[in-house]
Amino acid sequence: MKELIINGKIIFIISILFILVVATVFSLFNFQYNYRGIFTNISNTNQKSINKGFTDNIDGFIDAKDVSELVEQKQFKNNANDIIIDMITPDLKRLVDINDFKDLKKRMELHTNLWRFLFGQYDTLGYKKYKKLLIENSDFLSQSDIKDLDYDRKILAILHQTLYPWLYHHHFNGLKDIILNSKGKGIVICAGNKHIRMVRSTLDTLRNVIHTKLPIHIFYNGEEDLTKENQEMLQKEFEDVTVEDITIFFDNSIVKIGGWSIKPFGILACPFEEVILIDADAMYIHDPIEFFDEEGYRTTGTLFFRDRTILPGPNEGTRWLKSWMDDPLPETRKLRFWNEQSFHEFESSTVVVHKLRNILGLLGAAKLNEQKMRDDVVYKYVYGDKETFWIGFDLAREHYYQSSIPCGFIGSVREDLNSGERKLCGHIGHALSNGHFIYWNEHIVRDKTNIIGESSLLQFKEYTIDNDHGNWVGNKWECLVIGPINVDEEDQKEKDKEPKIIPLSKEELKTVETIIAREKKYHFVIPESN
């Protein structure tokens, strides 16, 4: 009788074990089709609960007293973890479908969630502790053999390597190398032979007019992009300038860097931790180091600038974005692009990023600039690399800061007798919260694609700040209509509608005069006449 009771109890316990294992497999089977089944409300989950989907599901199956008497909990957990890995690994290792942004979004959110569970967050831990954790504990991200990793690290490693297969084993062997390679503040410029005149002028202004002390790193795109002679010239003419080939840093068979797409990769590869990325034709009249004092940069480690408000209304870009981006970050919800107020949102002739603090967002932006991703999808819906920064940061759930000061426009006011209008003609640029109009894009010439002689030089005397209702005219929107030439001074309503014209300060005018004088002397951009 006693033996029957014991045998019955054993059969009962074995039955429970069988049911629990089946239930575990069934619940995990659903996970491979919906990552959110475990990571519920991923964008709002705190660090302590990030891993509850894995841990609680497993712990919940081993609470029974009878089971715990027969099966060691740790072993049961390990077996269940192995089931998890076996079930979801094939799906996680599947190559990202460039047309399935809903799937890409889930993968990147899961990547961020696991990252923050394992490494914490910069804003919570602070600079030193976060950096130390990444340096000491991130080697597994680039490991090829991950079978002995615990399940959190194993899944993160799989996600990391499938999302960014181009990142390691070319120049950097792991994330630690990227972090240790990145020190201090500096300027990055991406330029080739076709930019050589512009970049020499820009470097001359930075070094010999506004006298910035920031080191400068120039990236070119492959051996044919910048001749040896031009590389040597840039490094000899200007102090603390380094020139390097971007294609040696990442797997270029995947990213196939070209054109605008070089920018996020340049930030990743450069030897600086706090990076000011500027276009070769960006013209500065104040030291770029002032960017680091902006409150938004100090808060988020990012500073992005607005483009002009143009081409409002529904468009293919917003329709595409909203077809998969169902829970944008608060800052994304405020963007004019999202609200169909402007087709152009960011202006990326200057981008300021703290690399360590925003590594996830930066990787997200780079992801969107992979060759197939950009050519077959992204660039069809947005204009070049500009919007890939905020979209990439949003995908990675990384907060970013866009300057609260709208796009500026700098040049000089002229009267167009044919149209009877006063116009401000020049280039777009940007002001800082300290009141400085710090830089503009497209350099010092009217049209950089058609430089004839000194007549191509523009005058830069005054500027305005975009009021989101500008009347832009010209083939390249190079002029802003201010108002009619003849306005009744008593007609205050008409005057109030006009954009406010702000003169440059005496110091700024003197800087501009020096830039123009050096151009006429050295002919960086304007060819010397015979």
Buried (B, 14 or more C-beta within 10 A) or exposed (E): EEEEEEEEEEEEBEEBBEEBBEEBBEBBEEBBEEBEBBBEEBEEBEBEBBBBBBBEBBBEBBEBEEBEEEBEBEEBBBBBBEBBBEBBBEBBEEEBEBEEBEBBBBBBBBBBBBBBBBBBBBEEBEEEEBBEBBBEBBEBBBBEEBEEBEBBBBBBBBBBBBBBBBBBEEBBEBBBBBBEBBEEBBBBBBBBEEBBBBBBBBBBBBBBBBEBEBBBBBBBBBEEBBBEEBBEBBBEEBEBBBBBBBBEBBBBEBBBBBEBBBBBBBBBBBBBBBBBBBBBBBBBBBBBBBBBEBEBBEEBBBBBBBBBBBEBEEBEBBEBBEEBBEBBBEBBEEBBBBEBBBBBBBBBBBBBBBBBBBBBBBBBBBBBBBBEBBBEBBBEBBBBBBBBBBBBBBBBBBBBBBBEBBBBBBBBBBBBEEEEBBBBBBBBBBBBEEEBBBBBBBBBBBBBEEBEEEEBBBBBBBBBBBEBEBEBBEEEBBBBBBBBEEBEEEEEEEEEEBBEBBEBEEEBBEBBEBBBEBBEEBBBBBEEEE
